[in-house]
Amino acid sequence: MRGWQVHELGEPKDVLTWHDDLPDPQPGPGQVLVRVHAVACNFPDILVCQGKYQERPPLPFTPGLEVAGEVVAAGTGAAAAVGDRVLGSPPSGRGGFAELAVLDAPSTLPWPDGMSAAKAAGMFVTYQTGYCALHHRANLRAGETLLVHAAAGGVGSAAVQLGKAVGARVIGTAGGPEKCALVTQLGADEVIDYRDTDLVAAVKDLTGGRGADVIFDPVGGDVFDASRKVVAFEGRILVIGFVAGRFAEAPTNHILIKNYAVVGVHWGYYRQMNPGLIPQWQDALGALWDERKIDPLVGAELPLTEAKEALRRLGSRETTGKIVLIP
């Protein structure tokens, strides 16, 4: 098969290597072999190339956290049969930046009817993360105010739609008029352009000084610092990621005095610690898709051979929604 491998750690543009003759992976017990129709790009794909992600597969490895494709071979006890269309997340280091990928049984889930390959590939990690964060970790309720940072991005756009599906009031943040307009189209009740607006003042104004009940933060750094100033009494700040590049600090005295919670959301850890939740969440997401209460946002589709350019765009925060590679 053809695909990408990383033989040494560094920036994706320097360490991703294209191969025309990689050995075809073989499915083991409980696994399926999938011909990849689409693979979505995620910020962790950049981090794993750099050696900065919490999971560090041995070299050489293939990135690619989420795929959609057709089963072409199945091991004993697999969760799908040859010909089934599925989506899922390959094992660490054996990712989807290739023409073929293996999926374990807990990560082999149905490709929703009526969903394109690009949307199916871009649904799994982002919407699972959003559902885990908002429902399982924050217990977001109808009528609460949800503040979503980087709301035009992959996980941010999913959080906006999932928040509206709950019945929350959603405030999104984005940079620039085009991204702000997109967040409005996604269903956000209000949008703040952080490039030309004081974020803290704007959130306080929109909430009458009360702040947001739940804050969805995939950015970290200065954005987390601002979030601490606008979280409501008994609010929950969800730590999704650190695309800003700085790990913010959460002073415990401030957490105590303002009486809020800082909640970590490492969705991938559930695959190890409580994998039974993942298909339950996927069933719930499938029902939301059937009702068209969610609709994965794909900002761009590129050929698989353009993986370096896709990750460059993602790392420079030029993208909206998910950027997806097509073999």
Backbone hydrogen bonds in HBPLUS format (Angstrom, degrees):
<---DONOR---> <-ACCEPTOR-->    atom                        ^
c    i                          cat <-CA-CA->   ^        H-A-AA   ^      H-
h    n   atom  resd res      DA  || num        DHA   H-A  angle D-A-AA Bond
n    s   type  num  typ     dist DA aas  dist angle  dist       angle   num
A0022-LEU N   A0001-MET O   2.87 MM  21  5.20 135.8  2.07 175.4 163.0     1
A0099-GLU N   A0002-ARG O   3.00 MM  97  5.85 144.9  2.13 171.5 176.2     2
A0003-GLY N   A0019-HIS O   3.01 MM  16  5.50 157.6  2.06 150.8 155.7     3
A0019-HIS N   A0003-GLY O   2.82 MM  16  5.50 157.7  1.87 164.5 172.2     4
A0004-TRP N   A0097-PHE O   2.90 MM  93  5.74 164.4  1.92 177.7 176.8     5
A0005-GLN N   A0017-THR O   2.93 MM  12  5.32 150.7  2.02 143.9 153.4     6
A0017-THR N   A0005-GLN O   2.85 MM  12  5.32 156.5  1.90 153.3 161.3     7
A0006-VAL N   A0061-PHE O   2.72 MM  55  5.35 150.4  1.81 153.5 163.9     8
A0061-PHE N   A0006-VAL O   3.13 MM  55  5.35 146.9  2.25 134.4 142.8     9
A0010-GLY N   A0049-CYS O   2.86 MM  39  5.85 160.5  1.90 134.1 139.6    10
A0014-ASP N   A0011-GLU O   2.82 MM   3  5.39 146.2  1.94 119.4 129.7    11
A0015-VAL N   A0011-GLU O   3.04 MM   4  6.20 147.5  2.15 153.6 163.1    12
A0016-LEU N   A0012-PRO O   3.04 MM   4  5.37 158.8  2.08 141.9 142.9    13
A0031-GLN N   A0028-GLY O   3.00 MM   3  5.31 161.1  2.03 135.0 135.7    14
A0030-GLY N   A0076-THR O   2.63 MM  46  5.62 141.5  1.77 136.5 149.2    15
A0075-GLY N   A0031-GLN O   2.80 MM  44  5.30 177.4  1.80 167.1 166.4    16
A0032-VAL N   A0103-LEU O   3.04 MM  71  5.44 152.3  2.11 147.9 156.7    17
A0103-LEU N   A0032-VAL O   2.97 MM  71  5.44 156.5  2.02 152.7 159.9    18
A0033-LEU N   A0073-ALA O   2.78 MM  40  5.05 170.8  1.79 148.1 149.5    19
A0072-VAL N   A0033-LEU O   2.79 MM  39  5.72 167.4  1.81 158.8 162.9    20
A0034-VAL N   A0101-ALA O   2.75 MM  67  5.31 172.9  1.75 165.8 168.4    21
A0101-ALA N   A0034-VAL O   2.98 MM  67  5.31 150.4  2.07 145.7 154.8    22
A0035-ARG N   A0070-GLU O   2.82 MM  35  5.31 164.1  1.84 156.5 153.8    23
A0070-GLU N   A0035-ARG O   3.12 MM  35  5.31 148.6  2.22 142.0 143.4    24
A0036-VAL N   A0099-GLU O   2.94 MM  63  5.37 153.7  2.01 133.5 140.6    25
A0037-HIS N   A0068-ALA O   2.80 MM  31  5.73 158.1  1.84 143.3 150.4    26
A0038-ALA N   A0068-ALA O   3.16 MM  30  5.43 145.2  2.29 154.6 153.5    27
A0068-ALA N   A0038-ALA O   2.96 MM  30  5.43 150.7  2.05 157.9 158.9    28
A0039-VAL N   A0325-LEU O   2.94 MM 286  5.25 156.4  1.99 149.6 156.6    29
A0325-LEU N   A0039-VAL O   2.78 MM 286  5.25 175.5  1.78 158.3 157.2    30
A0040-ALA N   A0066-GLU O   3.07 MM  26  5.78 151.9  2.15 152.5 161.2    31
A0041-CYS N   A0323-ILE O   2.94 MM 282  5.74 161.2  1.98 170.6 172.3    32
A0045-ASP N   A0042-ASN O   2.85 MM   3  5.44 146.4  1.96 115.5 125.6    33
A0046-ILE N   A0043-PHE O   2.93 MM   3  5.40 134.5  2.14 112.4 123.7    34
A0047-LEU N   A0043-PHE O   3.21 MM   4  6.63 159.5  2.25 148.3 153.9    35
A0048-VAL N   A0044-PRO O   2.80 MM   4  5.90 159.6  1.84 151.3 155.4    36
A0049-CYS N   A0045-ASP O   3.38 MM   4  6.42 149.3  2.48 130.4 137.4    37
A0050-GLN N   A0046-ILE O   3.11 MM   4  6.42 146.5  2.23 144.3 154.0    38
A0050-GLN N   A0047-LEU O   3.07 MM   3  4.98 118.1  2.47  91.2 106.7    39
A0051-GLY N   A0047-LEU O   2.92 MM   4  6.06 115.9  2.34 138.3 155.2    40
A0052-LYS N   A0047-LEU O   2.84 MM   5  4.95 158.9  1.89 150.0 147.1    41
A0062-THR N   A0093-GLY O   2.90 MM  31  5.23 169.4  1.91 124.2 126.7    42
A0095-GLY N   A0062-THR O   2.81 MM  33  4.99 150.3  1.90 138.8 134.5    43
A0097-PHE N   A0063-PRO O   3.04 MM  34  5.82 155.6  2.10 153.4 145.6    44
A0096-GLY N   A0064-GLY O   3.03 MM  32  4.30 154.5  2.09 103.1 110.6    45
A0067-VAL N   A0088-GLY O   2.92 MM  21  5.68 162.0  1.96 164.3 170.2    46
A0088-GLY N   A0067-VAL O   3.05 MM  21  5.68 150.3  2.14 153.2 156.7    47
A0069-GLY N   A0086-VAL O   2.94 MM  17  5.68 163.6  1.96 160.7 165.2    48
A0086-VAL N   A0069-GLY O   2.88 MM  17  5.68 158.9  1.93 163.3 169.7    49
A0071-VAL N   A0084-ASP O   2.88 MM  13  5.46 165.6  1.90 160.9 165.4    50
A0083-GLY N   A0071-VAL O   2.85 MM  12  5.22 167.0  1.87 137.9 140.9    51
A0078-ALA N   A0075-GLY O   3.23 MM   3  5.53 139.7  2.40 139.3 132.4    52
A0084-ASP N   A0081-ALA O   2.99 MM   3  5.69 165.3  2.01 142.8 145.6    53
A0111-TRP N   A0085-ARG O   3.21 MM  26  5.58 156.3  2.27 133.5 126.7    54
A0087-LEU N   A0109-LEU O   2.84 MM  22  5.43 156.4  1.89 153.5 160.1    55
A0109-LEU N   A0087-LEU O   3.00 MM  22  5.43 169.9  2.01 168.3 169.1    56
A0094-ARG N   A0091-PRO O   3.03 MM   3  5.58 163.7  2.05 138.0 141.1    57
A0107-SER N   A0104-ASP O   3.04 MM   3  5.35 136.8  2.23 107.0 119.5    58
A0108-THR N   A0105-ALA O   3.17 MM   3  5.20 168.1  2.19 112.9 113.2    59
A0115-MET N   A0112-PRO O   3.27 MM   3  5.77 154.5  2.33 138.0 136.0    60
A0120-ALA N   A0116-SER O   2.87 MM   4  6.05 157.5  1.92 150.5 157.6    61
A0121-ALA N   A0117-ALA O   2.91 MM   4  6.08 158.7  1.95 151.2 156.2    62
A0122-GLY N   A0118-ALA O   3.03 MM   4  6.17 150.1  2.13 140.0 148.5    63
A0123-MET N   A0120-ALA O   3.37 MM   3  5.19 159.9  2.41  97.2 102.9    64
A0127-TYR N   A0123-MET O   2.95 MM   4  5.57 156.8  2.00 148.7 156.3    65
A0128-GLN N   A0124-PHE O   3.00 MM   4  5.79 150.7  2.08 141.8 151.0    66
A0129-THR N   A0125-VAL O   2.87 MM   4  5.86 155.8  1.93 140.8 148.3    67
A0130-GLY N   A0126-THR O   2.91 MM   4  6.12 160.8  1.95 143.7 149.4    68
A0131-TYR N   A0127-TYR O   2.83 MM   4  5.90 160.4  1.86 144.5 150.0    69
A0132-CYS N   A0128-GLN O   2.86 MM   4  5.95 167.7  1.87 151.5 155.5    70
A0133-ALA N   A0129-THR O   2.87 MM   4  5.99 162.8  1.90 150.4 155.6    71
A0134-LEU N   A0130-GLY O   2.90 MM   4  5.96 175.2  1.90 153.8 155.0    72
A0135-HIS N   A0131-TYR O   2.93 MM   4  5.57 157.2  1.98 142.6 150.2    73
A0136-HIS N   A0132-CYS O   3.03 MM   4  4.89 118.6  2.42 111.2 127.8    74
A0137-ARG N   A0132-CYS O   2.92 MM   5  6.26 143.4  2.05 158.3 169.1    75
A0138-ALA N   A0133-ALA O   2.89 MM   5  6.06 135.3  2.09 149.9 163.4    76
A0140-LEU N   A0134-LEU O   2.82 MM   6  5.46 177.3  1.82 169.6 169.7    77
A0144-GLU N   A0141-ARG O   3.11 MM   3  5.77 163.7  2.13 136.7 139.6    78
A0143-GLY N   A0167-GLY O   3.01 MM  24  6.09 162.3  2.05 121.9 124.0    79
A0169-ARG N   A0144-GLU O   2.83 MM  25  6.11 161.2  1.86 157.2 163.1    80
A0213-ASP N   A0145-THR O   2.94 MM  68  5.26 126.2  2.24 129.4 144.8    81
A0214-VAL N   A0145-THR O   3.14 MM  69  6.50 161.7  2.17 158.3 160.7    82
A0146-LEU N   A0169-ARG O   2.76 MM  23  6.03 165.5  1.78 164.0 168.8    83
A0171-ILE N   A0146-LEU O   2.81 MM  25  6.15 166.9  1.83 163.6 166.9    84
A0147-LEU N   A0214-VAL O   2.84 MM  67  6.26 164.2  1.87 161.4 165.8    85
A0216-PHE N   A0147-LEU O   2.80 MM  69  6.14 164.1  1.82 166.1 171.7    86
A0148-VAL N   A0171-ILE O   2.82 MM  23  6.22 162.5  1.85 161.5 167.6    87
A0173-THR N   A0148-VAL O   2.92 MM  25  6.30 143.6  2.06 167.6 164.9    88
A0149-HIS N   A0216-PHE O   3.02 MM  67  6.14 176.4  2.02 167.1 168.1    89
A0153-GLY N   A0150-ALA O   3.09 MM   3  5.67 165.3  2.11 118.5 123.2    90
A0151-ALA N   A0173-THR O   2.88 MM  22  5.65 158.1  1.93 165.7 171.3    91
A0321-GLY N   A0152-ALA O   2.70 MM 169  5.99 162.2  1.73 145.9 152.2    92
A0157-SER N   A0153-GLY O   2.90 MM   4  5.60 158.3  1.94 133.9 139.9    93
A0158-ALA N   A0154-GLY O   3.33 MM   4  6.53 155.9  2.39 142.4 148.8    94
A0159-ALA N   A0155-VAL O   2.95 MM   4  6.16 154.1  2.02 145.2 152.3    95
A0160-VAL N   A0156-GLY O   3.00 MM   4  6.31 152.5  2.08 151.2 158.1    96
A0161-GLN N   A0157-SER O   3.29 MM   4  6.55 167.7  2.30 147.5 149.2    97
A0162-LEU N   A0158-ALA O   2.91 MM   4  6.12 161.9  1.94 153.8 159.6    98
A0163-GLY N   A0159-ALA O   2.82 MM   4  5.84 153.7  1.88 145.2 152.3    99
A0164-LYS N   A0160-VAL O   3.05 MM   4  6.31 159.6  2.09 150.0 154.9   100
A0165-ALA N   A0161-GLN O   2.97 MM   4  6.18 149.2  2.07 142.6 151.6   101
A0166-VAL N   A0162-LEU O   3.15 MM   4  6.42 139.1  2.33 139.8 149.0   102
A0166-VAL N   A0163-GLY O   3.19 MM   3  5.24 129.2  2.46  95.4 108.0   103
A0167-GLY N   A0163-GLY O   3.26 MM   4  6.55 138.4  2.45 138.2 149.1   104
A0168-ALA N   A0163-GLY O   3.09 MM   5  5.49 161.9  2.12 156.3 150.5   105
A0167-GLY N   A0164-LYS O   3.03 MM   3  5.01 125.9  2.34  94.3 108.8   106
A0189-ASP N   A0170-VAL O   2.84 MM  19  5.38 136.2  2.04 137.4 151.0   107
A0190-GLU N   A0170-VAL O   3.29 MM  20  6.76 153.9  2.36 151.2 155.4   108
A0172-GLY N   A0190-GLU O   2.92 MM  18  6.37 161.8  1.96 154.5 155.8   109
A0192-ILE N   A0172-GLY O   2.78 MM  20  6.22 157.6  1.83 157.2 164.8   110
A0174-ALA N   A0192-ILE O   3.04 MM  18  6.44 153.8  2.11 159.5 163.1   111
A0194-TYR N   A0174-ALA O   3.09 MM  20  6.14 141.5  2.24 142.2 151.5   112
A0180-CYS N   A0176-GLY O   3.04 MM   4  6.21 157.0  2.09 151.8 159.2   113
A0181-ALA N   A0177-PRO O   2.92 MM   4  6.03 154.3  1.99 144.2 150.4   114
A0182-LEU N   A0178-GLU O   3.07 MM   4  6.32 151.2  2.16 142.9 150.7   115
A0183-VAL N   A0179-LYS O   3.00 MM   4  6.31 153.8  2.07 148.7 155.0   116
A0184-THR N   A0180-CYS O   3.09 MM   4  6.40 152.2  2.17 146.0 153.1   117
A0185-GLN N   A0181-ALA O   3.06 MM   4  6.38 152.3  2.13 143.8 151.2   118
A0186-LEU N   A0182-LEU O   2.96 MM   4  6.31 137.5  2.15 143.0 155.3   119
A0188-ALA N   A0183-VAL O   3.31 MM   5  6.03 162.2  2.34 154.2 148.9   120
A0187-GLY N   A0184-THR O   2.99 MM   3  5.29 150.1  2.08 104.8 114.2   121
A0196-ASP N   A0193-ASP O   3.30 MM   3  6.07 146.3  2.42 117.9 123.6   122
A0202-ALA N   A0198-ASP O   2.90 MM   4  6.04 160.1  1.94 157.2 163.6   123
A0203-VAL N   A0199-LEU O   3.01 MM   4  6.20 165.7  2.03 155.9 158.5   124
A0204-LYS N   A0200-VAL O   3.06 MM   4  6.25 166.3  2.08 152.8 156.9   125
A0205-ASP N   A0201-ALA O   2.92 MM   4  6.06 153.1  2.00 144.9 152.7   126
A0206-LEU N   A0202-ALA O   2.93 MM   4  6.15 159.6  1.97 150.3 155.5   127
A0207-THR N   A0203-VAL O   3.01 MM   4  6.12 135.8  2.21 143.8 154.9   128
A0209-GLY N   A0204-LYS O   2.62 MM   5  4.30 151.0  1.70 144.4 144.9   129
A0208-GLY N   A0205-ASP O   3.43 MM   3  5.26 169.4  2.44 101.8 103.8   130
A0210-ARG N   A0207-THR O   3.13 MM   3  5.43 164.4  2.16 114.3 115.7   131
A0212-ALA N   A0230-VAL O   2.83 MM  18  6.31 152.7  1.91 165.4 163.8   132
A0232-ALA N   A0212-ALA O   2.86 MM  20  5.13 170.9  1.87 135.7 133.5   133
A0236-ARG N   A0213-ASP O   2.77 MM  23  6.27 148.2  1.87 149.6 159.4   134
A0215-ILE N   A0236-ARG O   2.88 MM  21  6.31 157.9  1.93 157.3 160.0   135
A0238-LEU N   A0215-ILE O   2.70 MM  23  5.86 172.4  1.71 171.2 173.7   136
A0217-ASP N   A0238-LEU O   3.02 MM  21  5.83 159.4  2.06 154.1 160.5   137
A0240-ILE N   A0217-ASP O   2.92 MM  23  5.57 167.1  1.93 139.4 139.7   138
A0243-VAL N   A0218-PRO O   3.31 MM  25  6.62 178.1  2.31 141.0 141.0   139
A0244-ALA N   A0219-VAL O   2.94 MM  25  5.21 163.0  1.97 141.5 140.3   140
A0223-VAL N   A0220-GLY O   3.13 MM   3  5.46 130.7  2.39 144.8 136.1   141
A0221-GLY N   A0246-ARG O   3.15 MM  25  4.78 124.5  2.48 151.7 149.0   142
A0224-PHE N   A0221-GLY O   3.16 MM   3  5.51 123.8  2.50 104.3 116.6   143
A0225-ASP N   A0221-GLY O   3.25 MM   4  6.65 157.0  2.31 146.4 152.9   144
A0226-ALA N   A0222-ASP O   2.94 MM   4  6.25 151.9  2.02 146.5 153.5   145
A0227-SER N   A0223-VAL O   2.90 MM   4  6.14 150.4  1.99 144.0 152.9   146
A0228-ARG N   A0224-PHE O   3.11 MM   4  6.43 149.3  2.21 152.6 158.4   147
A0229-LYS N   A0226-ALA O   2.96 MM   3  5.32 139.1  2.14 105.7 117.5   148
A0230-VAL N   A0227-SER O   3.01 MM   3  5.23 150.2  2.10 105.9 115.0   149
A0235-GLY N   A0232-ALA O   2.82 MM   3  4.83 135.6  2.02 137.7 129.1   150
A0234-GLU N   A0259-ASN O   2.91 MM  25  5.55 141.5  2.06 145.9 155.2   151
A0261-ALA N   A0235-GLY O   2.92 MM  26  6.30 158.9  1.97 149.6 156.1   152
A0237-ILE N   A0261-ALA O   2.81 MM  24  6.20 168.8  1.82 165.1 166.5   153
A0263-VAL N   A0237-ILE O   2.79 MM  26  5.95 170.5  1.80 161.4 164.7   154
A0239-VAL N   A0263-VAL O   2.82 MM  24  5.96 168.6  1.84 152.7 156.5   155
A0265-VAL N   A0239-VAL O   3.09 MM  26  5.89 143.6  2.23 161.9 152.9   156
A0245-GLY N   A0242-PHE O   2.87 MM   3  5.53 158.5  1.91 119.4 126.2   157
A0255-ILE N   A0251-PRO O   3.20 MM   4  6.54 158.4  2.25 150.0 156.4   158
A0256-LEU N   A0252-THR O   2.98 MM   4  6.11 157.2  2.03 145.1 150.6   159
A0257-ILE N   A0253-ASN O   2.96 MM   4  6.13 170.3  1.97 150.0 152.8   160
A0258-LYS N   A0254-HIS O   3.00 MM   4  6.02 169.2  2.01 151.3 154.4   161
A0259-ASN N   A0255-ILE O   2.92 MM   4  5.65 119.0  2.30 129.5 143.9   162
A0260-TYR N   A0255-ILE O   3.31 MM   5  5.56 153.4  2.39 141.8 149.6   163
A0259-ASN N   A0256-LEU O   3.21 MM   3  4.97 137.3  2.40  92.1 104.3   164
A0269-TYR N   A0266-HIS O   3.05 MM   3  5.62 144.6  2.18 114.6 123.9   165
A0270-TYR N   A0267-TRP O   2.92 MM   3  5.63 151.2  2.00 121.1 128.9   166
A0271-ARG N   A0268-GLY O   3.11 MM   3  5.56 146.0  2.23 107.3 116.2   167
A0272-GLN N   A0269-TYR O   3.04 MM   3  5.44 145.5  2.16 106.2 115.8   168
A0273-MET N   A0269-TYR O   2.90 MM   4  6.15 168.5  1.91 155.0 158.7   169
A0274-ASN N   A0270-TYR O   2.89 MM   4  4.84 150.0  1.98 119.7 129.4   170
A0277-LEU N   A0274-ASN O   3.17 MM   3  6.11 168.3  2.18 127.4 130.2   171
A0278-ILE N   A0275-PRO O   3.16 MM   3  5.66 142.0  2.31 111.7 120.5   172
A0281-TRP N   A0277-LEU O   2.89 MM   4  6.19 159.3  1.93 159.3 164.9   173
A0282-GLN N   A0278-ILE O   2.91 MM   4  6.15 152.5  1.99 148.4 157.0   174
A0283-ASP N   A0279-PRO O   2.91 MM   4  6.08 150.5  2.00 142.7 149.4   175
A0284-ALA N   A0280-GLN O   3.15 MM   4  6.48 156.9  2.21 145.4 151.2   176
A0285-LEU N   A0281-TRP O   2.90 MM   4  6.19 153.3  1.97 147.1 155.0   177
A0286-GLY N   A0282-GLN O   2.77 MM   4  5.97 153.0  1.84 147.4 155.1   178
A0287-ALA N   A0283-ASP O   3.03 MM   4  6.31 151.1  2.11 145.2 152.2   179
A0288-LEU N   A0284-ALA O   3.09 MM   4  6.40 150.9  2.18 142.1 149.9   180
A0289-TRP N   A0285-LEU O   2.88 MM   4  6.20 150.0  1.97 148.0 156.6   181
A0290-ASP N   A0286-GLY O   2.91 MM   4  6.20 157.2  1.96 147.6 153.6   182
A0291-GLU N   A0287-ALA O   3.13 MM   4  6.38 143.0  2.27 139.9 149.0   183
A0293-LYS N   A0288-LEU O   2.83 MM   5  5.17 160.6  1.87 159.9 156.7   184
A0292-ARG N   A0289-TRP O   2.76 MM   3  4.58 149.9  1.85 100.7 110.8   185
A0322-LYS N   A0297-LEU O   2.85 MM  25  6.25 159.2  1.90 144.0 149.1   186
A0299-GLY N   A0322-LYS O   2.76 MM  23  5.47 141.1  1.91 133.4 146.4   187
A0324-VAL N   A0300-ALA O   2.90 MM  24  6.27 166.1  1.92 156.0 158.8   188
A0302-LEU N   A0324-VAL O   2.85 MM  22  6.29 158.4  1.90 159.2 166.6   189
A0326-ILE N   A0302-LEU O   2.77 MM  24  6.12 148.8  1.87 151.6 161.7   190
A0306-GLU N   A0303-PRO O   2.87 MM   3  5.47 163.2  1.90 119.6 125.4   191
A0304-LEU N   A0326-ILE O   2.98 MM  22  5.12 140.2  2.14 123.2 117.3   192
A0307-ALA N   A0304-LEU O   3.25 MM   3  5.72 132.3  2.50 127.1 123.7   193
A0310-ALA N   A0306-GLU O   2.97 MM   4  6.25 157.6  2.02 154.6 161.8   194
A0311-LEU N   A0307-ALA O   2.96 MM   4  6.19 163.8  1.98 156.6 159.2   195
A0312-ARG N   A0308-LYS O   2.93 MM   4  6.12 144.9  2.05 141.2 151.8   196
A0313-ARG N   A0309-GLU O   2.97 MM   4  6.22 163.8  2.00 152.3 155.1   197
A0314-LEU N   A0310-ALA O   3.00 MM   4  6.25 159.2  2.05 144.8 151.2   198
A0315-GLY N   A0311-LEU O   2.85 MM   4  5.93 161.9  1.89 145.5 150.2   199
A0316-SER N   A0312-ARG O   2.99 MM   4  6.17 142.0  2.14 145.6 155.4   200
A0318-GLU N   A0313-ARG O   3.09 MM   5  5.32 166.5  2.11 157.1 156.2   201
A0317-ARG N   A0314-LEU O   3.14 MM   3  5.16 159.1  2.19 104.1 109.9   202
